[in-house]
Amino acid sequence: MKLLTLNTYSWVDTADVAAYAALITDILENEYDAIALQEVNQLSSGPAISNPQGYLATQTEIPIKEDNFAYFLVKALAEKNLFYHWSWVPCHVGYVRFDEGIAILSKEPIQAVEQIQLSTINDFQSYHTRRGLLVQTESACFVSVHLSWWKDEEENPFLTEWRSLETAVKKTQDKPVYIMGDINNPADIRNEGYDLITRSGWHDAYANAAVREGAATVPPAIAGWEENTRPLRIDYIFSNREQAVAKYEIKFDGNKQPCVSDHYGVAVTYS
């Protein structure tokens, strides 16, 4: 099984579709079984689309708009005869002008989709609102998330969100479950979010990989990490089962492939 996760930061710096050519090419070459995306944006003021190709909705309040980034990808791939089923969950207003959300693309038909309320705050105007997207296929369950930072305070938003997420996925654990996305907790900081996840029985694909090409998923000083001075590994693919991982690979980091976002992609091949 091949999986990809990427915080797309879509349309924030450019509306030029050519900026995402490397992402489309990579998906065409690898034909990932599932792709988890975060910061999947659409202009709030854009025209709505009726019955988007391959789309399964979890809600009706905010429709898919013409420039929804996941919809753009699905159409671009379909033009090259690679077809994906997909879903998208709007989370909050992003950068003033966007409906910002998370998405999952699946090659296998989707049997069920679910929007998970993760944060205590449930206000679309607040960026503190965090939601998850859970997609079930016949063979697996895939979850896309964009979580909050760890805070050593009584109200630790990450803890609240992670507990909500674990509660939601428990009912699906008769299948392999893959949590993918921007976790916003560095892997090398002890006794915070990363350790909480791995001590809870979730298996980090990086830790289990026979071959690793790259590690860090963001450069220093991106949005939300403005004071950071070193590359960080904050984007992950976790599994609820211990599985052999043939390869862990960083994508779109400006080395073998151009950057397409302020985050790099994480591609994992399970044996």
TIRO-477934 format. One record per atom (N, C-alpha, C): x, y, z; residue in one letter. Coordinates in steps of 0.2 Angstrom, whole numbers, plus 5000, padded with zeros to 4 digits. Example, Ala and Ser with C-alpha at 12.3 -4.5 7.8 and 13.67 -1.06 7.14 Angstrom:
2
506649725039A506249785039A506649845039A506449895035S506849955036S506450005039S
REM end
This chain:
271
500449945000M500050005000M500450065000M500350114996K500650174995K500250234998K500450275002L500150335005L500550395005L500150455004L500450515004L500050565008L500450605012T500150665016T500550725014T500150785014L500450845012L499950905015L500250945019N499951015020N500051055014N499551065010T499651095003T499751175004T499451205009Y499551285009Y499251315003Y498751285000S498551294993S498251364992S498451384986W498251454984W498451514988W498751504993V498951564998V499451604994V500051574992D500551614989D500451624981D500051584978T499951584971T499351554969T498951584964A498451554960A498551514954A499251514953D499451484946D499451404947D499051374943V499051304944V499651264942V500051304938A500751274936A501151254942A501051294947A501451284953A501351214957A500851184955Y500751114958Y500851064953Y501251074947A501351024942A501750964945A502250984950A502650924952A502250874957A501750904960L501250864964L500850814960L500550844954I500150804950I500650754947I501150764944T501650724941T501850664946T501950684952D502150634957D501550584958D500950604959I500350564960I500250514954I500350544948L500250504942L500750444942L501350464944E501950414944E501850354949E501550374955N501550334961N500850304962N500350334959E499650304960E499550284967E499650334972Y499550314979Y498850284980Y498750244985D498150214987D497650264990D498050304994A497650354998A498050414999A497750474998I498150544999I497750585004I498150605010A497850645015A498150715013A497650765013L497850835012L497650885017L498050935019Q497750985024Q497851055021Q497551105024E497551175021E497351165014E496751135013V496451125006V495951185006V496151235002N495751295002N495351304996N494851344997Q494451364992Q494251434993Q494151484988L493951554990L493251554992L493151584998S492451585001S491951614996S492151664992S491751694988S491651664981S491951604980G491951574974G491251544972G491151524966P490451494964P490451424966P489951394968A489851324971A489751284965A489951214966I489951164961I489351114963I488951094959S488451044960S488750974958S488650924962N488950854961N489650854958N490150874962P490850864960P490950794958P491350784953Q491550714951Q491950674957Q491650614959G491950574964G491850594971G491450654973Y491450684979Y490950654984Y491150634990L490650614995L490650665001L490150695002A490150755007A489950725014A490250765019T490050745026T489650795029T489550855025Q489150915027Q488850945021Q488350995023T488051025017T488051105018T488351125024E488351195025E488751235020E489351205019I489851245014I489951195008I489751215002P489851174996P490551174994P490651134989I491251134986I491251194981I491751234981K491851294976K492251274970K492251314965E492551304959E493251284959E493651324964D494351314965D494551274971D494151234973N494351194979N494951154977N495451154981F496051124979F496051044978F495651014982A495650944981A495250924974A494750964973Y494350964967Y494750974961Y495251024961F495651044956F496150984955F496450944960L496850894959L496450834956L495850814958V495550764956V495350774948V495150834946K495050844939K495650834935K496250864938A496850864934A497150784933A497050744938L497250674938L496750634933L496150654933A495650614929A495750634922A496050694920E496150704913E496750664911E497150634915K497650584914K497450514915K496850504916N496550434917N496750404924N496850444929L496950424936L496350444940L495950404942F495350424945F495350414953F495150464957Y495050454964Y494350474966Y494150434971H493550454975H493850504981H493450554983W493750594988W493150624992W493450654998S492950695002S493350755005S493050805008W493350865010W492950895016W493250915021V492950945027V493151015028V492751065028P492951135030P493051135037P493551175039C493751175046C493651245049C493951295045H493851365048H494051415042H493951475043V494151525038V494951525039V495251535033G495951535032G496151595028G496651625031Y496951685028Y496451735025Y495951745029V495351795028V494951775023V495151745017R494751745011R494551675009R494851625013F494751555011F494251515016F493951465013D493651405017D494251355017D494551345023E495051305024E494851235027E495051185023G494851115026G495351065025G495151005026I495650945025I495250895020I495650855017A495350805012A495750745012A495350695009I495650625007I495450605000I495950584997L495850554990L495950474991L495550434988S495550364988S495450334982S495950284980K495850244973K495250194974K495250164980E494750124981E494050154983E493450134981P492850164982P492750174990P492450234991I492350254998I491650225001I491750185006Q491050155009Q490750205014Q491150245017A490850295022A491350345024A491050405025V491450465027V491150495033V491550525037E491350555044E491750615045E491450665047Q491750725050Q491850725057Q492450735060I492550725067I492650795070I492250815075Q492450875079Q492950865084Q493550895083L494150885087L494150935093L494150995091S494251045096S493651065100S493751095106T493151115110T492851175106T493251215103I492951275099I492651245093I492051265091N491651245085N491351305082N491851355079D491651415076D492051425070D491751425064F492051425058F492451485057F492351535061Q492751595060Q493351595064Q493451545068S494051545072S494551485070S495151505069Y495651455067Y495851405072Y495551415078H495651365083H495151305082H494651315078T494251255076T494551205072T494651145075R494951085071R494451025070R494451005065R494050945063R494450895059R494250825060G494550775056G494150745051G494450715046L494050675041L494250605041L493750565042L493850495042L493450465036L493850425032V493650395026V493750315027V493150275026Q493250205026Q493150175019Q493650125017T493550085011T493450015013T493449975009E493349905011E493949875014E494549905013S495149875016S495449915021S495349975022A495650015027A495250075029A495450115034C495150175036C495750225036C495550285033F496050335032F495850405036F496250435040V496050495043V496550555041V496250605040S496650665038S496550715044S497050745047V497050795052V497550845052V497350905054H497850965055H497750985062H498150965067L498050975074L498451035077L498251055083S498551115086S499151095089S499551155092W500151145095W500051125102W500551095105W500551075112W500651135116W500251145121K500351195126K500351175133K500851195137D500851175144D500451215148D499751205147E499251245150E498651195152E498251225157E497651185159E497251165153E497151205148E496751195142E497251185136E497551125136N498051105131N497651085125N497551125119P497151105113P497351035110P498051025110F498150965107F497950905110F497950905117L497650845121L496950835119L496550885119T495850885118T495750855111T496050875106E495950855099E496150785099E496750765102W496950695101W496450645104W496250665110R495750625114R495150615110R494850665107S494250665102S494450615096S495050625094L495150585088L495250505089L495550495095E495550425097E494850395098E494450435101T493750405103T493450395096T493450435091A493150425085A493350365081A494050355081V494350295077V494250225080V494050225087K494050165090K493550115087K493050145084K492450095081K492650075075K493250095072T493450075065T494050025066T494350005072Q494949975072Q494949905071Q494349875068D494349805065D494749805059D494849865056K495249875050K495949915051K496349905047P496949955048P496750025047P497050065052V496850135052V497550175051V497450225047Y498050265046Y497850335047Y498250365052I498150435054I498650475050I498450525046M498950555042M498850635042M499450665042G499350745042G499850785046G499650845047D500050895050D499850895058D500350865062I500150855069I500450905073I500850955070N501151015073N501450995080N501750935081N502150915086N502850885084N503350915085P504050895083P504150825086P504450775082A504650715084A505150705089A505650755089D506150755094D506050795100D505450815102I505350845108I504950795113I505250775118R505050725123R504450745127R504050695129N503450705133N502950755131N502850765125E502350805122E501950765117E501750795112G501250765107G501450695104G502050705101Y502350645098Y502350585102Y502650595108D502750535113D502050515115D501550555116L500850535118L500550485113L500650505106I500450465101I500750395101I501350395101T501750335100T501650285106T501650315112R501450275118R500750255119R500350285115S499650255114S499550205109S500150175107G500050115102G500050135095G500150195093W500150215086W500850205083W500950175077H501650165074H501750215069H502350245070D502650295066D502950265060D502750275054A503050245048A503750255047A503950315049Y504650335049Y505150295053Y504850275059A505250235064A505350165062A504850145058N504850075056N505050065049N505350115045A505550105038A506150075037A506150025032A506849995030A507250045027A506950085023V507350135019V507050205020V507450255022R507250325023R507550375019R507150415015E507450465011E507250535014E507550565018G507350625021G507050615028G506950665032A506550665038A506150725039A506450785040A506050845041A505550855036A504950885038T504450895034T504250975033T504651015037V504551085036V505251115037V505351175033P506051205034P505851255040P506451285043P506351335048P505851395046P505451415052A505151485051A504551485046A504051435046I503551445042I502951465046I502351475043A501751505047A501551455053A501551495059G501451455065G502051435068G502651435065W503251425068W503751475066W503551535067E503951595065E504651605068E504651585074E505251585078E505751525078E505551475074N505851415073N506551425069N507051395071T507751405068T507951335065T507651285065R507851225062R507351185059R507451145054P506951095051P506651055056P505951035055L505650995060L505250945056L505150885060R504750835057R504050835061R503550865058I502950875061I502350845057I502450815051D501950785047D502050715047D501550675048Y501650605050Y501150555046Y501350495046I500850435044I500950385050I500350375054F500350335059F499850275057F500050215060S499550155059S499450125066S498850105066N498650065072N498849995073N499249975068R499549905068R500249915066R500649865069E501349865067E501449835060E501649865056Q501749845049Q502449855046Q502649815042A503349825039A503249885034A503749935034V503749985030V504349985025V504249975019A504749965014A505150035013A504750085013K505050155011K504750215014K505050255017Y504850325019Y505250375015Y504850425012E505150465008E504850535008E505350585009I505050655009I505050685002I504450715000K504350734994K504250814994K504450844988F504350914987F504650964992F505350944993D505750984997D506251024994D506151034987G506651074984G507251034982G507350974983N507950934981N507750894974N507550834975K507350794969K506750824966K506250864969Q505650884967Q505550964969Q505251004965P505151074968P504651074974P504751124978C504251134983C503651154980C503051134983V502351154981V501951184987V502351184993S501951214999S502551235003S502251265009D502751275014D502951215019D502551155018H502751095020H502951045015H503350995017Y503550945012Y503050885012Y503050845007G502550785008G502950725011G502550685014V502750625016V502450565012V502850525009A502650465006A502850405009A502450355010V502550295014V502350235009V502750185009T502550125006T502650065011T502050035012Y501949985017Y502149915013Y502449875016S502649805012S502049765012S
REM end
